[in-house]
Amino acid sequence: MQKLCSDGYKASSVDLKALSHYLLITPKKWATDALAGMKNKAVKTIMRDWLEVYKSKQSGNVSADIAVIIPGILAMDEFKPYRYRTPDMPIIDRKEPSNDEIWEGGFDIEDYEKMALEAFYSDPEAMLRYFMENKIYQRRKAMCKEKETEMLKDPEVTEMPAKQDDFINMVCTKPGYKNRADNEKVMVPS
């Protein structure tokens, strides 16, 4: 067992508000699912592209344990790492500091999963941070676009903050504001 992203990841309180406006799961659960997708993609691609070559090089039976197969494939002379590069991080104009921990201490992953991730991505940790940062960027942008339209129609709103952080905070403090989870709660009769 190994750790991935052991240095953790922090977001601002506004980032968390924008995420909770849309997500029905916690940001940590979202990141855990994103990591599962990364691992799945890396392992499946390596298996799809290299399993037949690996089997052809074996003199007897082949293990059915993926934890044995992946290191075997990666050790072959013919194997060429994919090394997909991390896209440029989106630039989020934050006013508030990123103090709220999303994942502290990282994620436990199997040795073969880390090997597969390192063969597939040039920097798996940077890729996961990119996915999280991009999700925050997209949710902040979507929330502002959605709520700006509402605010422009509201006769009680005479001015709107220019900065995203201030705008999102204003939206979330308006009476009656509900995030997605609050909106989708089903009332249970008592």
BELFENSUL-V27970 format. One record per helix or strand of 3 or more residues. SS is the DSSP state (H for helix, E for strand). FROM is the first residue (numbers start at 1). LEN is the number of residues. Records with the same first field share a line. If there is no record, write none. Layout:
SS = FROM-LEN / FROM-LEN
This chain:
E = 2-3 / 9-3 / 100-4 / 107-3
H = 13-10 / 27-30 / 66-10 / 111-10 / 124-30 / 164-10 / 180-4
